[in-house]
Amino acid sequence: SLGRMTLRGEIVDSKCFLGVMNPGSSKTHKECAVRCISGGIPPLLRVRDPAGRALYFLLVDENGGAVNQAVLDLVAEPIEITGQVERLGERLLLRSDPATYMRLP
């Protein structure tokens, strides 16, 4: 565990965004990500560190379950999530209740 953190970024899909849609942006990126996530592809929160490098956090609920259907209306929008961050090998995981995700202006 790396502790409780509040992170700001955007939800992207872990398939196309990191592959053929990279860098994803605009309506096309959002539509593709919604399709992928609704089809079962795990969602990621993409944030930028102070040096501008992208970091990706696998999004799960507090018990490690899928949040796919709960995040569809927030994909590709600026959001803030507070939750427990864990490192799993090279991957970062963010455990949080999707009902607490906040859309930013």
C-alpha positions in Angstrom: 0.0 0.0 0.0 1.2 3.5 -0.9 -1.5 5.2 1.2 -4.6 7.2 0.7 -4.3 9.8 -2.1 -6.4 12.3 -4.1 -5.6 12.2 -7.8 -6.8 14.3 -10.7 -6.9 13.1 -14.2 -9.1 11.4 -16.8 -10.5 7.9 -17.2 -9.2 6.1 -20.3 -9.5 2.5 -21.4 -6.5 0.2 -21.0 -6.6 -1.2 -24.5 -7.0 1.4 -27.3 -5.7 4.4 -25.4 -2.4 2.7 -24.7 -2.3 1.3 -28.2 -3.9 2.4 -31.4 -5.6 5.5 -30.0 -2.5 6.9 -28.3 -2.5 9.7 -27.8 -6.3 9.7 -27.5 -8.3 12.9 -27.5 -11.6 14.4 -28.5 -14.9 12.8 -29.2 -13.4 9.8 -31.0 -11.3 8.9 -28.0 -14.3 9.2 -25.7 -16.5 7.0 -27.9 -13.9 4.3 -28.2 -13.1 4.3 -24.5 -16.8 4.0 -23.5 -17.2 1.1 -25.9 -14.1 -0.7 -24.6 -14.9 -0.1 -20.9 -18.5 -1.1 -21.3 -17.3 -4.3 -23.0 -15.1 -5.2 -20.0 -11.8 -3.6 -20.7 -10.4 -2.3 -17.4 -10.5 1.5 -16.9 -7.5 3.5 -16.0 -7.1 6.9 -14.4 -4.4 8.9 -16.3 -2.7 11.6 -14.3 0.4 13.7 -14.8 3.2 13.9 -12.3 4.9 17.3 -11.6 7.3 16.7 -14.4 4.5 16.1 -16.9 4.9 12.3 -17.2 1.8 10.3 -17.5 1.0 7.8 -14.7 -1.8 5.2 -15.0 -3.8 3.8 -12.1 -6.1 0.7 -12.6 -9.5 1.7 -11.2 -11.3 -0.8 -8.9 -13.9 -0.5 -6.1 -12.9 -0.7 -2.4 -13.0 -4.5 -2.6 -11.0 -4.8 -5.8 -14.1 -5.3 -8.0 -14.8 -3.9 -11.5 -16.1 -0.3 -11.8 -16.7 -0.4 -15.5 -20.4 0.3 -15.7 -20.2 2.9 -12.9 -17.6 5.1 -14.7 -19.0 5.3 -18.2 -20.4 8.8 -17.9 -17.1 10.1 -16.6 -14.8 8.7 -19.3 -12.5 11.3 -20.9 -13.7 14.0 -18.5 -11.5 15.8 -15.9 -12.2 14.1 -12.6 -10.8 13.8 -9.0 -10.7 10.5 -7.2 -9.7 9.9 -3.5 -8.8 6.4 -2.6 -6.2 3.8 -1.5 -3.3 3.5 -3.8 -1.4 0.2 -4.1 1.6 -1.0 -6.1 1.3 -4.4 -7.8 4.7 -5.1 -9.3 5.0 -2.4 -12.0 1.3 -1.4 -11.9 -0.5 1.1 -9.7 -4.0 0.3 -8.4 -6.6 2.9 -7.1 -9.3 1.5 -4.8 -12.2 3.8 -4.4 -16.0 3.9 -4.4 -17.0 5.2 -7.9 -19.9 7.0 -6.3 -17.4 9.4 -4.8 -15.6 10.3 -8.1 -15.9 14.0 -8.7 -16.2 15.7 -12.1 -14.1 18.8 -12.3 -15.1 22.0 -14.0 
